[in-house]
Amino acid sequence: MNRITPLRLPGPGEGSPPIWPVLLQREEGGRALLVDCGCAGTLPRLEEALAGAGASLGDLQALVLTHCDHDHMGLARELTGRCPGLVVYCSAVQRPFVAGETASPRSVAAGRPAPVDDPVPGAVALEGDAPFPGWEGLWVVDTPGHMPGHIALYCKEERTLIAGDALTAEEGRLAGPNPRYTLDMEEGMETVRLLARLDLQTVLCHHGGAVRGDIPRQLEALSRAWREGR
């Protein structure tokens, strides 16, 4: 069993809403995995959030980056400096962006191609739609649309999806991918349609936090509204 805790951290700008990286802790063995880590300069706030969940930086064995946007990986380089044994994971598509070897898709879309500000070399590439290595019951799910190579994590036993930016939430309801920041909305909504097939009770969104109950119906409604509105 996994203990799954969204961690409230400062958003990517003064006055912006909080963001919600997610901590996974195995009930046996004491292992801990962090999904996304927040913005650069927020390490003290991350330490406070971990302490509130009964964990510390020293407990972290893995960091999974859903994608390379700064509010998801901005803290990663500082975090790996503080946690020398921390293994960083991302998708194979995202790996050169995370490492700073290639201009980030976000910068290319903005017409100002540039690598990420705080690259992290040496990330381990994850195979999509496959089990997460060494973590029973945890699956990597390909969720492109928001950005090429975006991934989510599915905790099968807990029926929980850690969605990154593949989905957002507003007032406890799913709102779909944010069209302002989703690079390929068509692909993003196809991801929503496919996610509706999962056995889900909870979705944890980086923007908006937790949504519980009636998840497949909410996803189907989002997909239907998109098709009808085209």
N, C-alpha and C positions, 0 to 999 in steps of 0.2 A: 504493500500500500504506500501511496505517496501522500505526504502532507503538502498541500498546495496553498501558497500564501502570496497574494498580490502585495507588492511593496509600493507605498505611495512616495513618489519622489517629485521634485520640482520640475515643471514643464520647461520647454525650450525658449523661454522669454519671460520678461517681467510681466506679471499679471496673467500669464497663460495658465490654463488648467493643469492639474497634476498629471503625471504619467504613471504607468503601472507595470514596471518589470515584475517578473514572477519568480518566486523561490520554490523549488521542489526539494523536499527532504524525504529520504527513505526512512520509514519507521524502523527498519532493521538496518544496522550497519552504519548509521550516522552520516551517510553520504548526502551531499547537497549540490544542486545544479541551479544556476541562475539563467533565466531567459531574458535577454537584453539587460542593459545596465544603466541606461540613462545618460544624461548630458555631462560633458566635461566639467570638472570643478565641483561635483556634487558627492564626492566620496564620503565626507562626514555624514551627509544625510543618508547615504546608502548604509553606512555602518549602523546608524540609529535604527533604520528600518529593519535591518537584519537582527539586531538585538531584540527588537520588539517581537520578532518571530522565533526567538530562542536560538539564534545562529550568530555566527561571526564570519569575518573574512576568511579566517583559517579553516572554516568548514567547507568552503567552496572548492569543489573539484573540477567543475566544468562551467563554462559560460557559452550559451548558445545565442548567436546573433541571428535574429530573423531576417535582417538586412542591414545595409550600411548607413542609413540616415543617422544624423548626429545625435538625435534624442534616443537612439537605440544603442549606439556603439561609442558615443563620444567619450565615455568614461573608461572604455575597455583598455586602452594603453596604460593608464594610471593603475587600473585594477590589476593587470597582469604584473606590473612592477611591484605591487604590494603582495601579490600571491604568486610566487615564482613557479609553483607546481600547477597553476590553473591551466587547463586545456580549453582553448577557444575553438568553437565549431561554427560553421555556417554552410550554406549550400556551395556546390562546386561553381555555380554561376557567380555567386557573390564573392568568392574567395579573392579574385584579383582586385575587386573594389575595396574589400576590407583591408587588404595588404597595401593599398595605395599604389598598386602597379598600373592601374587603369583609372581613367576619370570616372567618377561616380555617375550613375544614370541620372541622378537628380541634377547635377551640374550640367550635364549634356542637355537635358531637357530645358534648362534655363538659358542655354546659349552661352554658358561660361564654363567649358570643360575644365575640370580640375579634380585631383584626387581628394579623398577625405582628409580632414585636418589632422586627425590623430590615427594614422594607420596602425594595424596590428598584423605583422607578418607571421606566417607559420600556422594559420588556422587550419584545422582539420576539416576536409570537405565531407559533408553528409550526403548520403544517397536519399533522394526523395521517395516518399511513399514506401518507407521501409522502417524496420525497427531501429530505435536509437541504440547504438552499440553499448552493451554492458548495462542497460537499464531496462529491466523487464517491464513489459506493459506500456512502454513509451514509444510512440511512433512519430516519425518525421513526415509531415504532409506538405507536398508542393502546393503553394498558394500564390501563384504569380498574378500580376495585375498592378498592385500598388507599385511594384518594382520587379524587374526580372530577377528570378532566383529567390524571391521571398519564400520563406518557409514558416510553418506553424508546427506546434507540437500537440499531439493527441494522447492524453492519458486515458487509456481504454477502460481500465477498471473503474476509474472515477468519473468516466463519461464527461471529460472536461477537455476543451480545446483552448490552448494558449495561442491566441490568434495573431499576435503582433499587430500589424496595420492592415491585415486582410479584411478585418471587420472593425467597426467602431461602435460605441454605445452612447446613447443619450437617455438620461433619466431612467436607467434600468432596462432599456429596450435596445435591441440591435438596430443599428442605423446603416449597415453596409459599409463598404469602403468609401472614404472621403474623396469625392470627385476632384476637389481642389489639389490634392496631393497624389492621387492615383495616376500613374503614368499611362496605363492602358486600362481604361474603364471597362471596355468590352471583355477583356481577359479577367479583370477583377470580378465582374459579375458572373462569369462562367465559373470562377472559383467558388462564389457564393452558392451557385446551383449545385456544385459537386459536394460542398460541405454539408448540404442538407441531407445527404445520404448517410452521414455518420450518426452513430448512436450518441447523442449529446444531451446532457442535462445542464451544463454550465459552459459559458464562453467567457474568457478573460481577455479583454481588449486593452492594448497599450494606451489607447485614448478612450476614456470612458469607464474603464474598470469592468466589474463583473456583471454578467447577465445570467439569470438562472430561470429554468423552467420554460417549457414550450419552445425550445430552441429550433427544432426542425421546422415547425410551423412558421416561426418568425423568418427563418431563412427562405423558405418557400415563398412567403409573402413578398419579401424583398426582391426575389428573382422574378416573380410574376409582375410586380409593379414596374420593374425595369423593362421587361419585354413589352408590356402594354404601353409604356411611355415612349418607346422608340419610334 
